[in-house]
Amino acid sequence: MTQVYAGVPAATLDLLRRVGTPMLALAGAREPKTVHRALTEITSRAPHATARLVPRMHHVWTAEDPHLFRRVLLHWLTTREPAPGLLPPGRIARHDR
């Protein structure tokens, strides 16, 4: 979290431009806006990156709901598409505010 709040140097982020594999960047919908903005930084640099928010979850959403994490991961690994129910960045449901 220190890097998220302090900011990762642009030169380091620019290394994402070299990533040729599909990448799924996830954040909990109830994480701070700073974390949500970081998703845009990733997708603006990584050519094959997709970002989504996980509804009703915080930063440790993988521990909050390990079954959801498993479903999201399995869906991504088998289809290379974000799992249904994940939200595009910037689209937060009323109950997630």
Helices and strands as residue ranges (DSSP letters): H 2-6, H 10-13, G 14-18, E 23-28, H 33-45, E 49-54, H 61-64, H 66-79, G 94-96
